[in-house]
Amino acid sequence: MTSDWKLACGFVALLLLILLIGLTGIYQISSFSKQLDNLGRKHFPLQKAALEIRMQTSMYAMYLRNYVFWKSFKYLEAARKSVTAEDINDIKDKSRRQIEYFGSLSSDAAQKDFVLQMSVLQKKLFEIGDQILELADRMDGAESSGKKEEVQNSINKLMMVFETRLFAIDDFIESEVQSYNLRVVEEELEYAREAKRKAYTLLGWSILFSVLIGGQTAVVVYNSRRNDRLKREELTKKIVRIEEKERENLSMQVHDQMGQDLSGLKIYLDIISKVIEKKTPDIEQKIQKCKDVLSGLIEKSHNIAELLRPPALDELGLTDALRGMISQYRQVSGLDISFSGAGSNSGIKGEYSLLIYRIIQECLTNIIKHSGATKVEVSLEGAEHGLELTIKDNGVGFRKSGDGPEDVKSGKDRLKLGLLGVRERVEFFQGSFKLVSLEGTGTTINVKLPLEHDYGAHDNNS
């Protein structure tokens, strides 16, 4: 799998994990909301309804007891005024409606079965209660004490059965209905806790895989960028080698062939001058002029050969070679070019010497051709951990239109390519290239090179 595919897969995996984390959070929130809704809308009202049924049944029993006592003892006038048969029937209706309400809240089979069982128990309780009420009313109308005692005994027996039925209802509601509801609530809460644990586990694994995939993606990106950088460095090295080789070949061609041909031509002129017996002043003047032109061409060919491949770098060192080159530019262009250098720079590697020489050569050529400057300052100083080169002119700067470029990356033709070439070479040596230019105020180029950079290590790794 290529690095591009690895990078694409890594980003897709990260997006999927982010989506999974988001969906997990949404599901968790939805699940909690649903459980809270169930507790608030169903389970709590069921518990309240069951409690109301117990309360209504207890009130029915209390009303019934008070009514029987009032019938048995006439002097309980307060009981007669507070409890009547209508009150008992009213509380019976409320208790029935409460069971119906409980049934409307029931959602599963167990709860619906509870409704049926509570209805049966309540019906039996009310049947016994109705019998007790009937006997109490009969005892109130009995004429003899023996008849009243007989009715009272029947009431007492039914009251025992009534209390048993009442206890059965309370026990059923407490041990079955409310216990079941509490178990359901606990199960809901346990389900919520388990869902939370699963969500935390899923989120934890998702974050872990996100970190792993993100790290792997970062490694792929780093390796890809590193490989691209190494390829650019290798390409730059090849370009530099080819360029220097071509310069060397061209320098040899100019120096050896062209220079020799020109020298030979000058010799032939001398011979021609000697073999001519009758030379007029005009012919002698023209021959001398040809000799002068040839001498100038020979000197220029030597200068061109030296600029193409400066032997002074190896023979004199960087500083003296730069002084000689700048002197030649000064003579050719007529510009006021000043130079300040840091000693002999004898400790600088050959690659650095050639690089600095070419940078100054390229910049001076651009200044002469494009800047319109009258003064140029070149400075090469030793800085902390390296060298610092500054080239400053008072020219027109980079114009927004015309022949000059807008900036280093969007300039025109050869000037753009030349500066880009300088930047590429500097960055190849892990240096920095900075260009500051404003229209009408000149241009300043600053280059910093780290001396500890191991150029040879790149060659070995290539």
C-alpha positions as a Markdown table, in Angstrom:
| # | Residue | x | y | z |
|---|---|---|---|---|
| 1 | Met | 0.0 | 0.0 | 0.0 |
| 2 | Thr | 1.4 | 3.4 | -1.0 |
| 3 | Ser | 1.8 | 6.3 | 1.4 |
| 4 | Asp | -1.1 | 8.2 | -0.3 |
| 5 | Trp | -3.4 | 5.2 | 0.2 |
| 6 | Lys | -2.3 | 4.9 | 3.8 |
| 7 | Leu | -2.9 | 8.6 | 4.4 |
| 8 | Ala | -6.3 | 8.4 | 2.8 |
| 9 | Cys | -7.3 | 5.3 | 4.8 |
| 10 | Gly | -6.0 | 6.9 | 8.0 |
| 11 | Phe | -8.1 | 10.0 | 7.5 |
| 12 | Val | -11.2 | 7.9 | 6.6 |
| 13 | Ala | -10.7 | 5.8 | 9.8 |
| 14 | Leu | -10.4 | 9.0 | 11.9 |
| 15 | Leu | -13.6 | 10.4 | 10.4 |
| 16 | Leu | -15.4 | 7.1 | 11.0 |
| 17 | Leu | -14.1 | 7.0 | 14.6 |
| 18 | Ile | -15.2 | 10.6 | 15.2 |
| 19 | Leu | -18.6 | 9.7 | 13.7 |
| 20 | Leu | -18.8 | 6.6 | 16.0 |
| 21 | Ile | -17.9 | 8.7 | 19.0 |
| 22 | Gly | -20.6 | 11.2 | 18.1 |
| 23 | Leu | -23.3 | 8.5 | 17.5 |
| 24 | Thr | -22.3 | 6.8 | 20.7 |
| 25 | Gly | -22.8 | 10.1 | 22.6 |
| 26 | Ile | -26.2 | 10.7 | 20.9 |
| 27 | Tyr | -27.3 | 7.1 | 21.6 |
| 28 | Gln | -26.2 | 7.4 | 25.3 |
| 29 | Ile | -28.1 | 10.7 | 25.7 |
| 30 | Ser | -31.2 | 9.3 | 24.0 |
| 31 | Ser | -31.0 | 6.2 | 26.2 |
| 32 | Phe | -30.7 | 8.2 | 29.4 |
| 33 | Ser | -33.6 | 10.5 | 28.3 |
| 34 | Lys | -35.8 | 7.5 | 27.5 |
| 35 | Gln | -35.1 | 5.9 | 30.9 |
| 36 | Leu | -35.7 | 9.1 | 32.7 |
| 37 | Asp | -38.9 | 9.5 | 30.8 |
| 38 | Asn | -40.0 | 5.9 | 31.7 |
| 39 | Leu | -39.2 | 6.6 | 35.4 |
| 40 | Gly | -41.1 | 9.9 | 35.4 |
| 41 | Arg | -44.0 | 9.0 | 33.1 |
| 42 | Lys | -44.6 | 5.3 | 34.0 |
| 43 | His | -42.9 | 3.8 | 37.0 |
| 44 | Phe | -43.2 | 6.6 | 39.5 |
| 45 | Pro | -46.9 | 7.2 | 38.7 |
| 46 | Leu | -47.5 | 3.4 | 39.1 |
| 47 | Gln | -45.9 | 3.5 | 42.5 |
| 48 | Lys | -48.0 | 6.4 | 43.4 |
| 49 | Ala | -51.2 | 4.7 | 42.1 |
| 50 | Ala | -50.4 | 1.6 | 44.1 |
| 51 | Leu | -49.9 | 3.6 | 47.2 |
| 52 | Glu | -53.2 | 5.5 | 46.6 |
| 53 | Ile | -55.0 | 2.1 | 46.3 |
| 54 | Arg | -53.7 | 1.1 | 49.7 |
| 55 | Met | -54.7 | 4.4 | 51.2 |
| 56 | Gln | -58.2 | 4.3 | 49.7 |
| 57 | Thr | -58.6 | 0.7 | 51.0 |
| 58 | Ser | -57.4 | 1.7 | 54.4 |
| 59 | Met | -59.8 | 4.6 | 54.5 |
| 60 | Tyr | -62.7 | 2.4 | 53.4 |
| 61 | Ala | -61.8 | 0.0 | 56.3 |
| 62 | Met | -61.6 | 2.9 | 58.8 |
| 63 | Tyr | -65.0 | 4.3 | 57.6 |
| 64 | Leu | -66.6 | 0.9 | 57.9 |
| 65 | Arg | -65.3 | 0.4 | 61.4 |
| 66 | Asn | -66.5 | 3.8 | 62.5 |
| 67 | Tyr | -69.9 | 3.1 | 61.1 |
| 68 | Val | -70.2 | -0.2 | 62.9 |
| 69 | Phe | -69.1 | 1.3 | 66.2 |
| 70 | Trp | -71.6 | 4.1 | 65.8 |
| 71 | Lys | -74.3 | 1.6 | 65.1 |
| 72 | Ser | -73.2 | -0.5 | 68.2 |
| 73 | Phe | -72.9 | 2.5 | 70.6 |
| 74 | Lys | -75.3 | 5.3 | 70.1 |
| 75 | Tyr | -73.5 | 7.7 | 72.3 |
| 76 | Leu | -70.7 | 8.0 | 69.6 |
| 77 | Glu | -72.5 | 11.0 | 68.1 |
| 78 | Ala | -69.3 | 12.3 | 66.6 |
| 79 | Ala | -68.8 | 9.1 | 64.6 |
| 80 | Arg | -72.3 | 9.3 | 63.3 |
| 81 | Lys | -71.8 | 12.8 | 62.1 |
| 82 | Ser | -68.4 | 12.0 | 60.4 |
| 83 | Val | -69.2 | 8.7 | 58.7 |
| 84 | Thr | -72.3 | 7.7 | 56.8 |
| 85 | Ala | -73.2 | 5.0 | 54.3 |
| 86 | Glu | -72.8 | 7.5 | 51.5 |
| 87 | Asp | -69.2 | 8.2 | 52.6 |
| 88 | Ile | -68.4 | 4.5 | 52.5 |
| 89 | Asn | -69.9 | 4.1 | 49.1 |
| 90 | Asp | -68.0 | 7.2 | 47.9 |
| 91 | Ile | -64.7 | 5.8 | 49.1 |
| 92 | Lys | -65.5 | 2.5 | 47.4 |
| 93 | Asp | -65.9 | 4.3 | 44.1 |
| 94 | Lys | -62.7 | 6.1 | 44.6 |
| 95 | Ser | -60.8 | 2.9 | 45.3 |
| 96 | Arg | -62.3 | 1.3 | 42.2 |
| 97 | Arg | -61.3 | 4.3 | 40.0 |
| 98 | Gln | -57.8 | 4.1 | 41.4 |
| 99 | Ile | -57.4 | 0.5 | 40.3 |
| 100 | Glu | -58.7 | 1.5 | 36.9 |
| 101 | Tyr | -56.1 | 4.3 | 36.8 |
| 102 | Phe | -53.4 | 1.9 | 37.7 |
| 103 | Gly | -54.6 | -0.3 | 34.9 |
| 104 | Ser | -54.4 | 2.6 | 32.4 |
| 105 | Leu | -50.7 | 3.0 | 33.4 |
| 106 | Ser | -49.9 | -0.7 | 33.1 |
| 107 | Ser | -47.8 | -1.6 | 30.1 |
| 108 | Asp | -46.7 | -5.2 | 30.6 |
| 109 | Ala | -48.5 | -8.5 | 31.2 |
| 110 | Ala | -47.4 | -8.7 | 34.9 |
| 111 | Gln | -48.9 | -5.3 | 35.7 |
| 112 | Lys | -52.1 | -6.1 | 33.9 |
| 113 | Asp | -52.4 | -9.3 | 35.9 |
| 114 | Phe | -51.9 | -7.3 | 39.1 |
| 115 | Val | -54.9 | -5.2 | 38.1 |
| 116 | Leu | -57.1 | -8.3 | 37.7 |
| 117 | Gln | -55.9 | -9.7 | 41.0 |
| 118 | Met | -56.4 | -6.4 | 42.9 |
| 119 | Ser | -59.9 | -6.1 | 41.4 |
| 120 | Val | -60.8 | -9.6 | 42.6 |
| 121 | Leu | -59.4 | -9.0 | 46.1 |
| 122 | Gln | -61.1 | -5.6 | 46.3 |
| 123 | Lys | -64.4 | -7.1 | 45.1 |
| 124 | Lys | -64.3 | -9.7 | 47.8 |
| 125 | Leu | -63.4 | -7.1 | 50.4 |
| 126 | Phe | -66.4 | -4.9 | 49.3 |
| 127 | Glu | -68.7 | -7.9 | 49.4 |
| 128 | Ile | -67.8 | -8.6 | 53.0 |
| 129 | Gly | -68.0 | -4.9 | 53.8 |
| 130 | Asp | -71.5 | -4.7 | 52.3 |
| 131 | Gln | -72.6 | -7.6 | 54.4 |
| 132 | Ile | -71.2 | -5.9 | 57.5 |
| 133 | Leu | -73.0 | -2.7 | 56.7 |
| 134 | Glu | -76.3 | -4.6 | 56.2 |
| 135 | Leu | -75.9 | -6.4 | 59.6 |
| 136 | Ala | -75.0 | -3.0 | 61.2 |
| 137 | Asp | -78.2 | -1.5 | 59.9 |
| 138 | Arg | -80.2 | -4.6 | 61.0 |
| 139 | Met | -78.7 | -4.4 | 64.5 |
| 140 | Asp | -79.8 | -0.8 | 64.7 |
| 141 | Gly | -83.4 | -1.9 | 64.0 |
| 142 | Ala | -83.4 | -5.0 | 66.3 |
| 143 | Glu | -86.1 | -4.9 | 69.0 |
| 144 | Ser | -84.6 | -7.3 | 71.6 |
| 145 | Ser | -81.2 | -7.3 | 73.1 |
| 146 | Gly | -80.8 | -11.0 | 72.2 |
| 147 | Lys | -81.4 | -10.2 | 68.6 |
| 148 | Lys | -78.8 | -7.4 | 68.7 |
| 149 | Glu | -76.3 | -9.7 | 70.4 |
| 150 | Glu | -76.8 | -12.3 | 67.6 |
| 151 | Val | -76.3 | -9.7 | 64.9 |
| 152 | Gln | -73.2 | -8.3 | 66.8 |
| 153 | Asn | -71.7 | -11.8 | 66.9 |
| 154 | Ser | -72.2 | -12.1 | 63.1 |
| 155 | Ile | -70.6 | -8.7 | 62.5 |
| 156 | Asn | -67.6 | -9.7 | 64.7 |
| 157 | Lys | -67.1 | -12.8 | 62.7 |
| 158 | Leu | -67.3 | -10.9 | 59.3 |
| 159 | Met | -65.0 | -8.2 | 60.7 |
| 160 | Met | -62.4 | -10.9 | 61.3 |
| 161 | Val | -62.8 | -12.1 | 57.7 |
| 162 | Phe | -62.8 | -8.4 | 56.5 |
| 163 | Glu | -59.5 | -7.7 | 58.3 |
| 164 | Thr | -58.0 | -10.8 | 56.7 |
| 165 | Arg | -59.1 | -9.6 | 53.3 |
| 166 | Leu | -57.8 | -6.1 | 54.0 |
| 167 | Phe | -54.4 | -7.5 | 55.1 |
| 168 | Ala | -54.3 | -9.7 | 51.9 |
| 169 | Ile | -54.9 | -6.6 | 49.7 |
| 170 | Asp | -52.2 | -4.6 | 51.6 |
| 171 | Asp | -49.8 | -7.5 | 51.5 |
| 172 | Phe | -50.4 | -8.2 | 47.8 |
| 173 | Ile | -49.9 | -4.5 | 46.9 |
| 174 | Glu | -46.7 | -4.2 | 49.0 |
| 175 | Ser | -45.1 | -7.6 | 48.3 |
| 176 | Glu | -46.2 | -8.1 | 44.7 |
| 177 | Val | -47.2 | -4.8 | 43.0 |
| 178 | Gln | -44.8 | -2.3 | 44.6 |
| 179 | Ser | -42.0 | -4.8 | 44.8 |
| 180 | Tyr | -42.4 | -5.6 | 41.1 |
| 181 | Asn | -42.3 | -1.9 | 40.2 |
| 182 | Leu | -39.2 | -1.4 | 42.3 |
| 183 | Arg | -37.5 | -4.3 | 40.6 |
| 184 | Val | -38.4 | -2.8 | 37.2 |
| 185 | Val | -36.9 | 0.5 | 38.3 |
| 186 | Glu | -33.8 | -1.2 | 39.6 |
| 187 | Glu | -33.5 | -3.1 | 36.3 |
| 188 | Glu | -33.9 | 0.1 | 34.4 |
| 189 | Leu | -31.2 | 1.8 | 36.5 |
| 190 | Glu | -28.9 | -1.2 | 36.2 |
| 191 | Tyr | -29.5 | -1.2 | 32.4 |
| 192 | Ala | -28.6 | 2.5 | 32.4 |
| 193 | Arg | -25.4 | 1.8 | 34.4 |
| 194 | Glu | -24.5 | -1.1 | 32.1 |
| 195 | Ala | -25.1 | 1.1 | 29.1 |
| 196 | Lys | -23.0 | 3.8 | 30.6 |
| 197 | Arg | -20.2 | 1.3 | 31.2 |
| 198 | Lys | -20.4 | 0.0 | 27.7 |
| 199 | Ala | -20.4 | 3.6 | 26.3 |
| 200 | Tyr | -17.4 | 4.4 | 28.4 |
| 201 | Thr | -15.6 | 1.3 | 27.2 |
| 202 | Leu | -16.5 | 2.0 | 23.6 |
| 203 | Leu | -15.4 | 5.6 | 23.9 |
| 204 | Gly | -12.2 | 4.5 | 25.5 |
| 205 | Trp | -11.4 | 2.0 | 22.7 |
| 206 | Ser | -12.5 | 4.6 | 20.1 |
| 207 | Ile | -10.1 | 7.2 | 21.6 |
| 208 | Leu | -7.3 | 4.6 | 21.8 |
| 209 | Phe | -7.8 | 3.6 | 18.2 |
| 210 | Ser | -8.1 | 7.3 | 17.2 |
| 211 | Val | -4.7 | 8.0 | 18.9 |
| 212 | Leu | -3.1 | 4.9 | 17.2 |
| 213 | Ile | -4.6 | 5.7 | 13.8 |
| 214 | Gly | -3.8 | 9.4 | 14.2 |
| 215 | Gly | -0.2 | 8.5 | 15.2 |
| 216 | Gln | 0.1 | 6.2 | 12.3 |
| 217 | Thr | -1.3 | 8.9 | 10.0 |
| 218 | Ala | 1.2 | 11.4 | 11.4 |
| 219 | Val | 4.0 | 8.9 | 10.8 |
| 220 | Val | 2.9 | 8.4 | 7.2 |
| 221 | Val | 2.6 | 12.2 | 6.7 |
| 222 | Tyr | 6.1 | 12.7 | 8.3 |
| 223 | Asn | 7.7 | 9.9 | 6.2 |
| 224 | Ser | 6.0 | 11.3 | 3.1 |
| 225 | Arg | 7.2 | 14.8 | 3.7 |
| 226 | Arg | 10.6 | 13.5 | 4.7 |
| 227 | Asn | 10.8 | 11.4 | 1.5 |
| 228 | Asp | 9.7 | 14.4 | -0.6 |
| 229 | Arg | 12.3 | 16.5 | 1.1 |
| 230 | Leu | 15.0 | 13.9 | 0.5 |
| 231 | Lys | 13.9 | 13.7 | -3.2 |
| 232 | Arg | 14.1 | 17.4 | -3.5 |
| 233 | Glu | 17.5 | 17.5 | -2.0 |
| 234 | Glu | 18.7 | 14.7 | -4.2 |
| 235 | Leu | 17.2 | 16.5 | -7.3 |
| 236 | Thr | 18.9 | 19.7 | -6.1 |
| 237 | Lys | 22.2 | 17.9 | -5.7 |
| 238 | Lys | 21.9 | 16.5 | -9.2 |
| 239 | Ile | 21.0 | 19.9 | -10.6 |
| 240 | Val | 24.0 | 21.5 | -8.9 |
| 241 | Arg | 26.3 | 18.7 | -10.1 |
| 242 | Ile | 25.0 | 18.9 | -13.6 |
| 243 | Glu | 25.2 | 22.7 | -13.6 |
| 244 | Glu | 28.7 | 22.8 | -12.2 |
| 245 | Lys | 29.8 | 20.1 | -14.7 |
| 246 | Glu | 28.4 | 22.1 | -17.6 |
| 247 | Arg | 30.0 | 25.2 | -16.3 |
| 248 | Glu | 33.3 | 23.3 | -16.0 |
| 249 | Asn | 33.0 | 22.0 | -19.6 |
| 250 | Leu | 32.0 | 25.4 | -20.9 |
| 251 | Ser | 34.9 | 27.0 | -19.0 |
| 252 | Met | 37.3 | 24.5 | -20.5 |
| 253 | Gln | 35.9 | 25.1 | -24.0 |
| 254 | Val | 36.2 | 28.8 | -23.7 |
| 255 | His | 39.6 | 28.7 | -22.1 |
| 256 | Asp | 41.2 | 25.9 | -24.1 |
| 257 | Gln | 39.7 | 26.1 | -27.5 |
| 258 | Met | 38.4 | 29.7 | -27.9 |
| 259 | Gly | 41.3 | 31.2 | -26.0 |
| 260 | Gln | 43.8 | 29.2 | -28.1 |
| 261 | Asp | 42.0 | 30.0 | -31.3 |
| 262 | Leu | 42.1 | 33.7 | -30.5 |
| 263 | Ser | 45.8 | 33.5 | -29.5 |
| 264 | Gly | 46.5 | 31.7 | -32.7 |
| 265 | Leu | 44.7 | 34.4 | -34.7 |
| 266 | Lys | 46.8 | 37.1 | -33.0 |
| 267 | Ile | 50.0 | 35.2 | -33.9 |
| 268 | Tyr | 48.8 | 35.0 | -37.5 |
| 269 | Leu | 48.3 | 38.8 | -37.5 |
| 270 | Asp | 51.8 | 39.2 | -36.3 |
| 271 | Ile | 53.1 | 37.0 | -39.1 |
| 272 | Ile | 51.0 | 38.9 | -41.7 |
| 273 | Ser | 52.3 | 42.1 | -40.3 |
| 274 | Lys | 55.9 | 40.9 | -40.8 |
| 275 | Val | 55.5 | 39.5 | -44.3 |
| 276 | Ile | 53.9 | 42.6 | -45.7 |
| 277 | Glu | 56.8 | 44.5 | -47.3 |
| 278 | Lys | 55.1 | 47.7 | -48.1 |
| 279 | Lys | 52.8 | 48.8 | -45.2 |
| 280 | Thr | 51.0 | 52.0 | -45.4 |
| 281 | Pro | 50.2 | 53.8 | -42.2 |
| 282 | Asp | 46.6 | 53.0 | -42.7 |
| 283 | Ile | 47.2 | 49.3 | -43.1 |
| 284 | Glu | 49.5 | 49.2 | -40.1 |
| 285 | Gln | 46.9 | 51.0 | -38.0 |
| 286 | Lys | 44.2 | 48.5 | -38.9 |
| 287 | Ile | 46.4 | 45.6 | -38.1 |
| 288 | Gln | 47.2 | 47.0 | -34.7 |
| 289 | Lys | 43.5 | 47.6 | -34.1 |
| 290 | Cys | 42.8 | 44.0 | -34.9 |
| 291 | Lys | 45.5 | 43.0 | -32.4 |
| 292 | Asp | 43.9 | 45.2 | -29.7 |
| 293 | Val | 40.5 | 43.7 | -30.4 |
| 294 | Leu | 41.9 | 40.1 | -30.2 |
| 295 | Ser | 43.7 | 41.0 | -26.9 |
| 296 | Gly | 40.5 | 42.2 | -25.5 |
| 297 | Leu | 38.6 | 39.1 | -26.6 |
| 298 | Ile | 41.4 | 36.9 | -25.1 |
| 299 | Glu | 41.1 | 38.7 | -21.8 |
| 300 | Lys | 37.3 | 38.5 | -21.9 |
| 301 | Ser | 37.4 | 34.8 | -22.6 |
| 302 | His | 39.7 | 34.3 | -19.6 |
| 303 | Asn | 37.2 | 36.3 | -17.5 |
| 304 | Ile | 34.3 | 34.3 | -18.8 |
| 305 | Ala | 36.1 | 31.0 | -18.1 |
| 306 | Glu | 36.9 | 32.2 | -14.6 |
| 307 | Leu | 33.3 | 33.2 | -13.9 |
| 308 | Leu | 32.1 | 29.8 | -15.2 |
| 309 | Arg | 34.5 | 27.9 | -13.0 |
| 310 | Pro | 36.4 | 30.1 | -10.6 |
| 311 | Pro | 39.9 | 28.5 | -10.0 |
| 312 | Ala | 40.5 | 31.2 | -7.4 |
| 313 | Leu | 38.3 | 29.3 | -4.9 |
| 314 | Asp | 40.8 | 26.5 | -4.8 |
| 315 | Glu | 43.9 | 28.6 | -5.2 |
| 316 | Leu | 43.2 | 31.7 | -3.1 |
| 317 | Gly | 40.2 | 30.9 | -0.8 |
| 318 | Leu | 36.7 | 32.2 | -0.7 |
| 319 | Thr | 37.3 | 35.8 | 0.5 |
| 320 | Asp | 40.0 | 36.6 | -2.1 |
| 321 | Ala | 38.0 | 34.9 | -4.8 |
| 322 | Leu | 35.0 | 37.0 | -4.0 |
| 323 | Arg | 37.1 | 40.2 | -4.0 |
| 324 | Gly | 38.4 | 39.3 | -7.4 |
| 325 | Met | 34.9 | 38.5 | -8.8 |
| 326 | Ile | 33.4 | 41.7 | -7.3 |
| 327 | Ser | 36.3 | 43.7 | -8.8 |
| 328 | Gln | 35.5 | 42.3 | -12.2 |
| 329 | Tyr | 31.8 | 43.1 | -11.8 |
| 330 | Arg | 32.7 | 46.6 | -10.7 |
| 331 | Gln | 34.8 | 47.1 | -13.8 |
| 332 | Val | 32.2 | 45.6 | -16.2 |
| 333 | Ser | 29.1 | 47.4 | -14.7 |
| 334 | Gly | 30.6 | 50.6 | -13.3 |
| 335 | Leu | 28.6 | 50.1 | -10.1 |
| 336 | Asp | 29.9 | 51.1 | -6.7 |
| 337 | Ile | 30.1 | 47.6 | -5.2 |
| 338 | Ser | 31.6 | 47.3 | -1.7 |
| 339 | Phe | 32.6 | 44.0 | 0.0 |
| 340 | Ser | 33.3 | 43.1 | 3.6 |
| 341 | Gly | 34.4 | 39.6 | 4.4 |
| 342 | Ala | 35.3 | 37.5 | 7.5 |
| 343 | Gly | 39.0 | 36.8 | 7.2 |
| 344 | Ser | 40.2 | 34.1 | 4.8 |
| 345 | Asn | 37.3 | 31.7 | 5.5 |
| 346 | Ser | 39.8 | 28.9 | 5.0 |
| 347 | Gly | 37.7 | 26.6 | 7.3 |
| 348 | Ile | 34.7 | 26.7 | 5.0 |
| 349 | Lys | 33.9 | 23.5 | 3.1 |
| 350 | Gly | 34.3 | 23.5 | -0.7 |
| 351 | Glu | 30.5 | 23.1 | -1.1 |
| 352 | Tyr | 29.8 | 26.1 | 1.0 |
| 353 | Ser | 32.5 | 28.2 | -0.8 |
| 354 | Leu | 31.1 | 27.4 | -4.2 |
| 355 | Leu | 27.5 | 28.0 | -3.0 |
| 356 | Ile | 28.3 | 31.4 | -1.5 |
| 357 | Tyr | 30.3 | 32.3 | -4.7 |
| 358 | Arg | 27.3 | 31.3 | -6.9 |
| 359 | Ile | 24.8 | 33.2 | -4.7 |
| 360 | Ile | 26.8 | 36.4 | -4.9 |
| 361 | Gln | 27.4 | 35.9 | -8.7 |
| 362 | Glu | 23.7 | 35.3 | -9.4 |
| 363 | Cys | 22.5 | 38.3 | -7.2 |
| 364 | Leu | 25.1 | 40.7 | -8.8 |
| 365 | Thr | 24.0 | 39.6 | -12.2 |
| 366 | Asn | 20.4 | 40.2 | -11.4 |
| 367 | Ile | 21.2 | 43.6 | -9.9 |
| 368 | Ile | 23.1 | 44.7 | -12.9 |
| 369 | Lys | 20.4 | 43.6 | -15.3 |
| 370 | His | 17.2 | 44.5 | -13.5 |
| 371 | Ser | 17.6 | 46.7 | -10.4 |
| 372 | Gly | 18.9 | 50.0 | -11.9 |
| 373 | Ala | 21.0 | 50.4 | -8.7 |
| 374 | Thr | 24.1 | 52.6 | -8.4 |
| 375 | Lys | 25.4 | 51.1 | -5.1 |
| 376 | Val | 25.7 | 47.6 | -3.9 |
| 377 | Glu | 26.9 | 46.4 | -0.4 |
| 378 | Val | 28.0 | 42.7 | 0.0 |
| 379 | Ser | 28.7 | 41.4 | 3.5 |
| 380 | Leu | 29.9 | 37.9 | 4.5 |
| 381 | Glu | 30.3 | 37.5 | 8.3 |
| 382 | Gly | 30.6 | 34.6 | 10.6 |
| 383 | Ala | 27.4 | 34.3 | 12.8 |
| 384 | Glu | 26.6 | 32.0 | 15.7 |
| 385 | His | 26.8 | 28.4 | 14.4 |
| 386 | Gly | 27.2 | 29.5 | 10.7 |
| 387 | Leu | 27.6 | 32.1 | 8.1 |
| 388 | Glu | 25.5 | 35.2 | 7.3 |
| 389 | Leu | 25.5 | 36.7 | 3.8 |
| 390 | Thr | 23.8 | 40.0 | 3.1 |
| 391 | Ile | 23.5 | 41.7 | -0.3 |
| 392 | Lys | 21.9 | 45.1 | -0.4 |
| 393 | Asp | 21.3 | 47.5 | -3.3 |
| 394 | Asn | 19.6 | 50.9 | -3.8 |
| 395 | Gly | 17.7 | 50.0 | -6.9 |
| 396 | Val | 14.0 | 50.2 | -7.9 |
| 397 | Gly | 13.0 | 47.1 | -5.9 |
| 398 | Phe | 10.5 | 44.5 | -7.2 |
| 399 | Arg | 7.9 | 46.3 | -9.2 |
| 400 | Lys | 4.3 | 45.2 | -9.4 |
| 401 | Ser | 4.4 | 45.4 | -13.2 |
| 402 | Gly | 7.0 | 45.5 | -15.8 |
| 403 | Asp | 10.2 | 43.5 | -15.9 |
| 404 | Gly | 10.6 | 42.8 | -12.2 |
| 405 | Pro | 8.8 | 40.1 | -10.2 |
| 406 | Glu | 6.2 | 40.7 | -7.5 |
| 407 | Asp | 8.0 | 38.3 | -5.2 |
| 408 | Val | 10.3 | 35.4 | -5.2 |
| 409 | Lys | 7.6 | 32.8 | -6.2 |
| 410 | Ser | 5.7 | 34.9 | -8.8 |
| 411 | Gly | 8.5 | 36.8 | -10.6 |
| 412 | Lys | 9.4 | 37.0 | -14.2 |
| 413 | Asp | 11.4 | 34.5 | -16.2 |
| 414 | Arg | 15.1 | 34.2 | -15.5 |
| 415 | Leu | 15.1 | 36.5 | -12.5 |
| 416 | Lys | 12.4 | 34.4 | -10.9 |
| 417 | Leu | 14.2 | 31.1 | -11.7 |
| 418 | Gly | 17.5 | 32.5 | -10.6 |
| 419 | Leu | 16.2 | 33.5 | -7.1 |
| 420 | Leu | 14.3 | 30.3 | -6.8 |
| 421 | Gly | 17.5 | 28.4 | -7.7 |
| 422 | Val | 19.3 | 30.3 | -4.9 |
| 423 | Arg | 16.5 | 29.5 | -2.4 |
| 424 | Glu | 16.6 | 25.8 | -3.4 |
| 425 | Arg | 20.3 | 25.6 | -2.9 |
| 426 | Val | 20.2 | 27.4 | 0.4 |
| 427 | Glu | 17.4 | 25.2 | 1.7 |
| 428 | Phe | 19.3 | 22.1 | 0.5 |
| 429 | Phe | 22.1 | 23.1 | 2.9 |
| 430 | Gln | 19.4 | 23.6 | 5.7 |
| 431 | Gly | 19.9 | 27.3 | 5.5 |
| 432 | Ser | 17.5 | 30.2 | 5.4 |
| 433 | Phe | 16.8 | 32.7 | 2.5 |
| 434 | Lys | 15.1 | 36.0 | 3.1 |
| 435 | Leu | 14.3 | 38.7 | 0.6 |
| 436 | Val | 13.0 | 42.1 | 1.6 |
| 437 | Ser | 12.1 | 44.5 | -1.2 |
| 438 | Leu | 9.8 | 47.6 | -1.6 |
| 439 | Glu | 9.3 | 49.4 | -4.8 |
| 440 | Gly | 11.7 | 52.4 | -5.0 |
| 441 | Thr | 13.7 | 51.5 | -1.9 |
| 442 | Gly | 16.0 | 48.7 | -3.1 |
| 443 | Thr | 16.3 | 45.1 | -2.2 |
| 444 | Thr | 18.0 | 43.2 | 0.6 |
| 445 | Ile | 18.8 | 39.5 | 0.4 |
| 446 | Asn | 19.9 | 37.7 | 3.6 |
| 447 | Val | 21.2 | 34.1 | 3.6 |
| 448 | Lys | 22.2 | 32.2 | 6.7 |
| 449 | Leu | 24.0 | 28.8 | 6.4 |
| 450 | Pro | 24.7 | 26.4 | 9.3 |
| 451 | Leu | 28.3 | 25.2 | 9.2 |
| 452 | Glu | 27.5 | 22.0 | 11.0 |
| 453 | His | 25.3 | 20.8 | 8.2 |
| 454 | Asp | 26.8 | 17.5 | 6.9 |
| 455 | Tyr | 26.5 | 17.7 | 3.1 |
| 456 | Gly | 28.3 | 14.4 | 2.7 |
| 457 | Ala | 25.7 | 12.6 | 4.9 |
| 458 | His | 23.0 | 13.3 | 2.3 |
| 459 | Asp | 25.2 | 11.9 | -0.4 |
| 460 | Asn | 25.6 | 8.7 | 1.6 |
| 461 | Asn | 21.9 | 8.4 | 2.2 |
| 462 | Ser | 21.0 | 9.1 | -1.4 |
